[in-house]
Amino acid sequence: MDIVAQFELLSDAAQLAWAGGVLWVLAGLAALMERRRAKRRDVARLEQVGWVPWTSLFMLAAIAGGGCLAMSLPAVMKG
């Protein structure tokens, strides 16, 4: 069975919980990439500013993921 079809069969609360989890993984990746950019040692590349706003992506993904998880929590706790 296709993964998308299995996702569609989940309840709305379970779908929100999965979406929130995926957004938190994305937030973790963005935080890791921002830390990597801040800790680089290559002096030649130190003056080059990256084009990806990792901090903003982290904040957006963390807040949206937390909201999804908070909204799905009562239904998921009921079972």
MDTraj code that builds the backbone (N, CA, C; nanometers):
import mdtraj as md
import numpy as np

residues = "MET ASP ILE VAL ALA GLN PHE GLU LEU LEU SER ASP ALA ALA GLN LEU ALA TRP ALA GLY GLY VAL LEU TRP VAL LEU ALA GLY LEU ALA ALA LEU MET GLU ARG ARG ARG ALA LYS ARG ARG ASP VAL ALA ARG LEU GLU GLN VAL GLY TRP VAL PRO TRP THR SER LEU PHE MET LEU ALA ALA ILE ALA GLY GLY GLY CYS LEU ALA MET SER LEU PRO ALA VAL MET LYS GLY".split()
xyz = np.array([
    [0.0838, -0.1183, 0.0000],
    [0.0000, 0.0000, 0.0000],
    [0.0883, 0.1246, 0.0000],
    [0.0442, 0.2242, -0.0661],
    [0.1193, 0.3482, -0.0805],
    [0.1221, 0.4256, 0.0522],
    [0.2314, 0.4941, 0.0789],
    [0.2451, 0.5696, 0.2035],
    [0.1422, 0.6819, 0.2098],
    [0.1178, 0.7473, 0.0966],
    [0.0195, 0.8561, 0.0940],
    [-0.1199, 0.8022, 0.1244],
    [-0.1527, 0.6861, 0.0721],
    [-0.2840, 0.6265, 0.0979],
    [-0.2984, 0.5901, 0.2460],
    [-0.1905, 0.5402, 0.3073],
    [-0.1954, 0.5094, 0.4498],
    [-0.2113, 0.6363, 0.5328],
    [-0.1445, 0.7430, 0.4905],
    [-0.1562, 0.8707, 0.5619],
    [-0.2982, 0.9248, 0.5530],
    [-0.3617, 0.9084, 0.4380],
    [-0.4986, 0.9558, 0.4198],
    [-0.5977, 0.8796, 0.5073],
    [-0.5668, 0.7566, 0.5423],
    [-0.6572, 0.6767, 0.6248],
    [-0.6483, 0.7116, 0.7735],
    [-0.5458, 0.7849, 0.8132],
    [-0.5322, 0.8246, 0.9533],
    [-0.6383, 0.9277, 0.9901],
    [-0.6645, 0.9400, 1.1182],
    [-0.7585, 1.0430, 1.1631],
    [-0.6941, 1.1792, 1.1469],
    [-0.7767, 1.2834, 1.1568],
    [-0.7248, 1.4192, 1.1442],
    [-0.6213, 1.4493, 1.2520],
    [-0.6454, 1.4017, 1.3728],
    [-0.5520, 1.4257, 1.4827],
    [-0.4189, 1.3556, 1.4571],
    [-0.4239, 1.2349, 1.4060],
    [-0.3007, 1.1617, 1.3762],
    [-0.2244, 1.2284, 1.2621],
    [-0.2959, 1.2795, 1.1640],
    [-0.2306, 1.3514, 1.0556],
    [-0.1634, 1.4779, 1.1071],
    [-0.2311, 1.5496, 1.1978],
    [-0.1700, 1.6688, 1.2580],
    [-0.0468, 1.6323, 1.3396],
    [-0.0531, 1.5226, 1.4115],
    [0.0613, 1.4793, 1.4921],
    [0.1798, 1.4451, 1.4018],
    [0.1567, 1.3756, 1.2927],
    [0.2650, 1.3441, 1.1996],
    [0.3213, 1.4706, 1.1370],
    [0.2343, 1.5621, 1.0973],
    [0.2811, 1.6875, 1.0379],
    [0.3641, 1.7670, 1.1386],
    [0.3193, 1.7705, 1.2631],
    [0.3953, 1.8397, 1.3668],
    [0.5308, 1.7759, 1.3906],
    [0.5357, 1.6445, 1.3896],
    [0.6631, 1.5752, 1.4061],
    [0.7591, 1.6032, 1.2914],
    [0.7067, 1.6037, 1.1704],
    [0.7904, 1.6329, 1.0536],
    [0.8415, 1.7771, 1.0603],
    [0.7563, 1.8689, 1.1023],
    [0.7995, 2.0081, 1.1148],
    [0.9059, 2.0244, 1.2223],
    [0.8961, 1.9481, 1.3311],
    [0.9999, 1.9554, 1.4349],
    [1.1315, 1.8963, 1.3865],
    [1.1250, 1.7925, 1.3040],
    [1.2487, 1.7386, 1.2450],
    [1.3113, 1.8432, 1.1531],
    [1.2280, 1.9121, 1.0752],
    [1.2765, 2.0201, 0.9895],
    [1.3379, 2.1322, 1.0735],
    [1.2764, 2.1651, 1.1872],
    [1.3312, 2.2677, 1.2756],
    [1.4666, 2.2243, 1.3314],
    [1.4801, 2.0990, 1.3664],
    [1.6083, 2.0482, 1.4141],
    [1.7154, 2.0565, 1.3071],
    [1.6792, 2.0246, 1.1839],
    [1.7734, 2.0345, 1.0731],
    [1.8158, 2.1797, 1.0507],
    [1.7206, 2.2723, 1.0578],
    [1.7528, 2.4136, 1.0403],
    [1.8438, 2.4637, 1.1522],
    [1.8203, 2.4195, 1.2751],
    [1.9067, 2.4594, 1.3863],
    [2.0473, 2.4037, 1.3681],
    [2.0572, 2.2807, 1.3214],
    [2.1877, 2.2203, 1.2957],
    [2.2627, 2.2958, 1.1865],
    [2.1936, 2.3330, 1.0809],
    [2.2586, 2.4047, 0.9717],
    [2.3010, 2.5458, 1.0137],
    [2.2230, 2.6121, 1.0968],
    [2.2625, 2.7439, 1.1466],
    [2.3856, 2.7327, 1.2359],
    [2.3891, 2.6307, 1.3179],
    [2.5070, 2.6090, 1.4037],
    [2.6304, 2.5793, 1.3191],
    [2.6112, 2.5010, 1.2145],
    [2.7224, 2.4687, 1.1250],
    [2.7745, 2.5945, 1.0556],
    [2.6837, 2.6825, 1.0128],
    [2.7252, 2.8062, 0.9473],
    [2.7977, 2.8976, 1.0452],
    [2.7522, 2.9033, 1.1676],
    [2.8127, 2.9918, 1.2664],
    [2.9506, 2.9424, 1.3106],
    [2.9745, 2.8129, 1.3075],
    [3.0994, 2.7553, 1.3575],
    [3.2027, 2.7275, 1.2483],
    [3.1815, 2.7748, 1.1266],
    [3.2768, 2.7415, 1.0202],
    [3.4129, 2.8054, 1.0456],
    [3.5177, 2.7367, 1.0028],
    [3.6549, 2.7794, 1.0299],
    [3.7242, 2.8361, 0.9071],
    [3.6719, 2.8102, 0.7907],
    [3.7356, 2.8544, 0.6671],
    [3.7304, 3.0068, 0.6587],
    [3.8454, 3.0716, 0.6706],
    [3.8512, 3.2176, 0.6745],
    [3.8065, 3.2774, 0.5422],
    [3.8377, 3.2122, 0.4317],
    [3.7988, 3.2654, 0.3010],
    [3.6470, 3.2687, 0.2854],
    [3.5800, 3.1724, 0.3441],
    [3.4338, 3.1673, 0.3318],
    [3.3636, 3.2404, 0.4446],
    [3.4384, 3.2886, 0.5429],
    [3.3776, 3.3535, 0.6577],
    [3.3048, 3.4814, 0.6188],
    [3.3549, 3.5487, 0.5167],
    [3.2935, 3.6739, 0.4737],
    [3.1722, 3.6524, 0.3853],
    [3.1536, 3.5319, 0.3351],
    [3.0384, 3.5037, 0.2500],
    [2.9169, 3.4750, 0.3371],
    [2.8133, 3.5489, 0.3130],
    [2.6904, 3.5312, 0.3898],
    [2.6034, 3.4295, 0.3168],
    [2.5487, 3.3348, 0.3896],
    [2.4609, 3.2349, 0.3292],
    [2.3286, 3.2957, 0.2868],
    [2.2626, 3.2315, 0.1934],
    [2.1375, 3.2852, 0.1424],
    [2.0154, 3.2231, 0.2087],
    [2.0328, 3.1185, 0.2877],
    [1.9195, 3.0525, 0.3530],
    [1.9030, 3.1088, 0.4945],
    [1.7857, 3.1607, 0.5278],
    [1.7626, 3.2152, 0.6630],
    [1.7298, 3.1024, 0.7610],
    [1.8326, 3.0313, 0.8080],
    [1.8120, 2.9128, 0.8905],
    [1.7397, 2.9446, 1.0206],
    [1.7704, 3.0570, 1.0821],
    [1.7042, 3.0911, 1.2090],
    [1.5550, 3.1133, 1.1880],
    [1.5197, 3.1829, 1.0815],
    [1.3775, 3.2049, 1.0523],
    [1.3063, 3.0740, 1.0201],
    [1.3719, 2.9882, 0.9430],
    [1.3123, 2.8585, 0.9120],
    [1.2935, 2.7757, 1.0387],
    [1.3922, 2.7816, 1.1283],
    [1.3802, 2.7103, 1.2549],
    [1.2593, 2.7597, 1.3339],
    [1.2462, 2.8911, 1.3474],
    [1.1352, 2.9466, 1.4254],
    [1.0003, 2.9116, 1.3642],
    [0.9877, 2.9272, 1.2344],
    [0.8600, 2.8962, 1.1683],
    [0.8236, 2.7485, 1.1827],
    [0.9209, 2.6608, 1.1589],
    [0.8927, 2.5168, 1.1677],
    [0.8635, 2.4756, 1.3117],
    [0.9372, 2.5311, 1.4080],
    [0.9163, 2.4928, 1.5481],
    [0.7798, 2.5399, 1.5982],
    [0.7421, 2.6615, 1.5634],
    [0.6124, 2.7134, 1.6091],
    [0.4971, 2.6398, 1.5411],
    [0.5071, 2.6190, 1.4102],
    [0.4004, 2.5478, 1.3389],
    [0.3907, 2.4028, 1.3855],
    [0.5058, 2.3383, 1.4044],
    [0.5053, 2.1999, 1.4521],
    [0.4488, 2.1885, 1.5924],
    [0.4867, 2.2809, 1.6796],
    [0.4318, 2.2811, 1.8155],
    [0.2820, 2.3045, 1.8158],
    [0.2346, 2.3921, 1.7277],
    [0.0909, 2.4157, 1.7168],
    [0.0162, 2.2925, 1.6687],
    [0.0720, 2.2253, 1.5693],
    [0.0086, 2.1018, 1.5196],
    [0.0045, 1.9951, 1.6283],
    [0.1151, 1.9801, 1.6996],
    [0.1182, 1.8791, 1.8057],
    [0.0233, 1.9146, 1.9196],
    [0.0153, 2.0420, 1.9535],
    [-0.0747, 2.0843, 2.0612],
    [-0.2210, 2.0625, 2.0225],
    [-0.2540, 2.0890, 1.8963],
    [-0.3923, 2.0703, 1.8525],
    [-0.4307, 1.9228, 1.8451],
    [-0.3342, 1.8367, 1.8161],
    [-0.3658, 1.6945, 1.8026],
    [-0.3587, 1.6205, 1.9353],
    [-0.3000, 1.6795, 2.0358],
    [-0.2763, 1.6098, 2.1618],
    [-0.4031, 1.5570, 2.2302],
    [-0.5097, 1.6363, 2.2448],
    [-0.6284, 1.5816, 2.3133],
    [-0.6886, 1.4584, 2.2438],
    [-0.6944, 1.4612, 2.1121],
    [-0.7534, 1.3488, 2.0393],
    [-0.6616, 1.2265, 2.0427],
    [-0.5312, 1.2500, 2.0361],
    [-0.4368, 1.1390, 2.0374],
    [-0.4339, 1.0754, 2.1765],
    [-0.4468, 1.1559, 2.2824],
    [-0.4461, 1.1035, 2.4187],
    [-0.5697, 1.0178, 2.4481],
    [-0.6835, 1.0520, 2.3865],
    [-0.8063, 0.9726, 2.4049],
    [-0.7905, 0.8337, 2.3448],
    [-0.7221, 0.8291, 2.2330],
    [-0.6998, 0.6988, 2.1700],
    [-0.7848, 0.6701, 2.0569],
])
top = md.Topology()
chain = top.add_chain()
for i, resn in enumerate(residues, 1):
    res = top.add_residue(resn, chain, resSeq=i)
    for name in ("N", "CA", "C"):
        top.add_atom(name, md.element.get_by_symbol(name[0]), res)
traj = md.Trajectory(xyz[None], top)
